[in-house]
Amino acid sequence: MTYNSLLYLLVFLPAVLLFYQLVPARHRPKVLLIASYIFFCSISGKLLVYLLLSTLSIHYIGLWLSYSRKDYLVKEQAADDKKALKAVYARKNRGILWFGIGMQLGMLLVLKYADFFGGNINELLKLLSSPVLLPEFKFALPIGISFYTLQAISYLVDVYYQKIEADDNLGRLALYMAFFPGLMEGPICRYSQTAEALDAGKPLEYKNITFGTQRILWGLFKKLIIADRLNMLVVTVFDKPNHYGGVTVIAAAILYTFQLYADFSGCIDMTIGTAEMFGVTIPENFKQPFFSKSASEFWRRWHITLGAWLKDYIFYPISLTKFVKNLGKSSRAKFGKHMGQIIPSSIALFGVWLCNGLWHGTGWNYIFFGLYYFTLIMLGNLFEPLIQKLTDFLRINRNSAYYHVFQTVKTLPIIFIGELFFRANDLASGMKMFGSIFTGFRIADAANGTLLNLGLSLKDFAVVFAGFVLVLIVGILHERGISIREKIAGWNIVARWGFLYAAILLVIIFGAYGSGYIPAKLIYAGF
């Protein structure tokens, strides 16, 4: 069962809404929790035990941190050496925190990365002619483990830093971890963002139902009409990296980027729309990313909650370590203010982008993908003063619309190249495909019908083009702060319901499913 399946849309979600509304308010969170576990089990079955283990561990470790803090406050009153007592409890609480984080990361590393690391270590041992090799294991992955693990870690860290209080209500914490709309592909929520709303048991409201339905339909439009239709071409080209020339590879990289955006953002639309039906607001994960003017801005608009998580729980902790702070001071003294900022921040950024790559998958292409963006962002930061001087010398207004368009256009190839390596079956395949752009580029392939022999007809391309024109128009309106849903809400009832039925028919008629199409799973559900 997935968010775009008929079972979910026509059976599961309506049933959950019905039972949620029928039961008393105090029992509504229980309905959501039971529904979330049913949803999880429909995909991962008995692997639910891992989610339960994560939930139980952060519940009791959070309470352990809370008890330790209270114990310190009691003993502080009678302590002669308060500084020494504080140091003792600081070490103890750090130990509790790292124990909790270690449990979460341990499960993730074993289940998701044991095969990758074990295989690579064995390759190294073979090169060294070692007679002993590590046993290799491949475990079944529970759905959403990469997402709920980050939520679990954020909860523990926020309790440690007293941003939130440890929750003594296990059911509320379990629902925060398992809420079914965000279970497969996020977004990655913080406890402070959703736990209270999930536990409130608000009654269903007409506006929430209609707005949620609109958002789900918009997600289905992007998923079924654009992403699933492009899947045939993307699979054909990327599964045979040696068979196609530069023009075809460029087209596949561009179309895969659009497919990934339509698939992932479409799923997030369905997630946010479903949560909205229950009166729960979860954070946005996309903000018109293709309008970005740089690689760093792209990642502030794409998978926003992952970027925010990495900033708060990787970048800042590394930046505030004694070593990095001392490095910053010495760098400023030796190389000046600009390099004094670049050098220490590069260490924190390296940690962020290495984790970003590893989080996405178990392959060297994912690590390359992360370090690719690390390199580009560091180069951008390094040469920023030079670019400023150059534009000043040429009297270019960096705030002008023309310059912004130039920046956006030059950023797009950076995004497309990154997604080529991201989608490649492995790093070697990605390198071959990237190399073919220069060694096998035949401009004739753009006009001789080659692109029409990859699983998509001219009609398919026309539908995809029309779909993205609509996505572009909606993106421009959102970029200008115009809420389309609020505009629709102002129409009379005939126009509103006419629009709703038209949207449903549009998805049914132009959706890519059935004979001739490769069924496409939700892409980020694999991460």
Buried (B, 14 or more C-beta within 10 A) or exposed (E): BBBBEEEBBEEBBEEBBEBBEEBEEEEBBBBBBBBBBBBBBBBBEEBBEBBBEBBEBBBEBBBBBBEBBEEBEEEEEEBEEEEEBEEBBEEBBEEBBEEBBEBBBEBBBEBBBBBBBBEEBBEEBEEEEEEEEEEEEEBEBBBBBBBBBBBBBBBBBBBBEEEBEBBEEEBBBBBBBBBBBBBBBBBBBBBEBBBEBBBBBBEBBEEBBBBBBBBBBBBBBBBBBBBBBBBBBBBBBBEEBEEBBBBBBBBBBBBBBBBBBBBBBBBBBBBBBBBBBBBBEBBBBBBBBBBBBBBBBBBBBBBBBBBBBBBBBBBEEBBEEEEBEEBBEEBBEEEEEBEBBBBBBBBBBBBBBBBBBBBBBBBBBBBBBBBBBBBBBBEBBEEEEEEEEEEEEEEBEEEEEEBEEBBBEEBBEBBBBBBBBBBBBBBEBBBBBBEBBEEBBEEEBEEEEBBEEBBBEEEBBEBBEEBBEBBEEBBEBBEEEEEEEEEBEEEEEEEBEEBBEEBEEBBEEBBBEEEEBEEBEBBBBEB
